[in-house]
Amino acid sequence: MRIRNWQRQGRRSTVILVNTNILMDVIASREPYDEYEKRILEKCAKKEVTGIMAAHSIPDLFYILRKDFSQEERRALLKDLCLEEAADYIVTRNLDDF
């Protein structure tokens, strides 16, 4: 999948909603998914696209990560995540629910 950079075309950045499963795949290095998903998150970090997540993903991730990360580590991982605007696309492996 190719993600367009709308900023290069003089338009606003594409906004994608990144599903909780995508974030978990990257954090847990789940193969074969994690390599492609890392590329998506890198595009978000470089501001080539705007990545957002649903508000409910924050407590979900906080709970799921409890086995592998301390409370302080989980808070640090989730500290900068927020929902700022509506998504143009949803990025997920779970096509049945979307």
Backbone hydrogen bonds, N-H to C=O, Kabsch-Sander energy under -0.5 kcal/mol:
donor,donor_aa,acceptor,acceptor_aa,energy
3,I,1,M,-0.5
4,R,2,R,-0.6
6,W,4,R,-0.9
8,R,5,N,-0.9
9,Q,5,N,-0.6
9,Q,6,W,-0.8
10,G,7,Q,-1.5
11,R,6,W,-2.5
16,I,14,T,-0.5
16,I,50,T,-3.0
17,L,89,Y,-3.5
18,V,16,I,-0.7
18,V,52,I,-3.7
19,N,17,L,-0.7
19,N,91,V,-2.4
22,I,19,N,-0.7
23,L,19,N,-1.6
24,M,20,T,-2.6
25,D,21,N,-2.3
26,V,22,I,-1.8
27,I,23,L,-2.7
28,A,24,M,-2.9
29,S,26,V,-0.8
30,R,25,D,-2.4
31,E,29,S,-0.6
34,D,30,R,-2.5
37,E,33,Y,-2.0
38,K,34,D,-2.3
39,R,35,E,-1.5
40,I,36,Y,-1.5
41,L,37,E,-2.3
42,E,38,K,-2.4
43,K,39,R,-1.9
44,C,40,I,-1.7
45,A,41,L,-2.5
46,K,42,E,-2.2
47,K,44,C,-1.3
48,E,43,K,-2.5
49,V,43,K,-1.2
50,T,14,T,-3.3
51,G,49,V,-0.7
52,I,16,I,-2.8
57,S,54,A,-1.6
58,I,54,A,-0.5
58,I,55,A,-1.1
60,D,56,H,-1.6
61,L,57,S,-3.0
62,F,58,I,-2.4
63,Y,59,P,-2.2
64,I,60,D,-2.8
65,L,61,L,-2.6
66,R,63,Y,-1.3
67,K,64,I,-0.7
68,D,65,L,-1.0
69,F,65,L,-2.0
74,R,70,S,-2.6
75,R,71,Q,-2.3
76,A,72,E,-2.1
77,L,73,E,-2.3
78,L,74,R,-1.9
79,K,75,R,-1.2
81,L,78,L,-1.6
84,E,82,C,-0.6
88,D,15,V,-3.4
89,Y,15,V,-1.5
91,V,17,L,-3.2
92,T,90,I,-0.6
95,L,93,R,-1.5
97,D,94,N,-0.8
98,F,95,L,-1.0
